[in-house]
Every structure is written in structure tokens, then in C-alpha cells.
Amino acid sequence: MKKQLLPIAILLAVTGTLKSQIAIGKPTVTNASVSLEFADTENRGFVLPYVETKTGITSNGTIIYDTTDHKVKYLKDSGIWTDLSVDNAGTADILIQTNKTESMTAKSVIGSAAATDNTPGMLVLSDTNKAMILPKVTSPHLNIIDPAPGMMAYDTVKRQLAVYNGKFWTFWKP
């Protein structure tokens, strides 16, 4: 997993320092209110980082895949983690990263203040007036053939956030 993310992180680090908006899999973002946007033409989602311990994570809005209970979670309020998976019967094979040493300083920042941002995290969207657009997938539970645990996408049919915990998809609508 980390080997797959390294080229993307390097690309984002180099590109992120040149401009404050990134489009992946498409030539441009849709509008000025977007920091990071993914192409919606393929049946792929965005895979969250696998985290074995949440100790030290303090930034509200952080989204992770927690390998201790196989759930996608976000830090909602000063240490309160909110479960987005609902079902705890998920699975994840983390053997690929077990023998690896993580660089705690590896980080990519996208935003107008990327060079000076000190928010902890491996991918930080630093602008306060821009958002990330997830990959848009028609029925991800049917069309993403081999989803990875911790995957997220926007379901264009149900018009909901789709979250995969390694075994089940969960759908969220405001």
C-alpha cells in the first residue's frame, strides 16, 4: 500500500508546490472551490491510509481506515472518532506494510499556503475555502470489482458517500 502511495505522494508534493489545485486522472478541476478532484470515468475509489494506532492524531476532520477494528473513521471533535463503517466485520490484509518503516515526516500539502503549512498528516488540503471531490462511481458496490479496505467514492446513483470496510459497503447521505 505504501509503495503504491509513494509515487502519488511525490507527484502531489511536486505538483502541490506549483499550484493550489490538483486534478488526478483528468486535465483540470471543475471550479475554483476545489483543492483535489479525481476523474469520474473509471470504477475506482479513493483509499484512505491504514492506521494501526490513532495515538497522536489530533486534527479534526482527519479520515482514516482503522485496522484495529476494520472501520473507516473521522475525527469529529477533539479526540472523538466517528465510525463511518457501521459494520465491524471488515477485513484488511496489512502484511504488505508490516515490515516497512513509516516516515513520520512524509507529507504532501495542497493549497495556497502549502510551503508553510504545519498541519500533521500525509495528505493535507490546507485551503479553508476549497474542498476535495471524491471519485464519482455509478453504484460502486456493483462496479468496483476488487475494492480495497478503506475505500471511499461518491455513488452517483444513490447520491451518497460510499465507504468500504474490507467486507461491506456503507452508504451515507446527509
Buried (B, 14 or more C-beta within 10 A) or exposed (E): BBEEBEEEBEEBBEBBEEEBBBBBEEEEBEEEEBBBBBEBEEBBBBBBBBBEEBEEBEEEEBBBBBBEEBBBBBBEEEEEBEBBBEBEEBEBEEEEBEEEEEEEEBBBBBBBEBEEBEBEBBBBBBBEEBEBBBBBBEBBBEBBEEBBBBBBBBBBEBEBBBBBBBBBBBBEEE
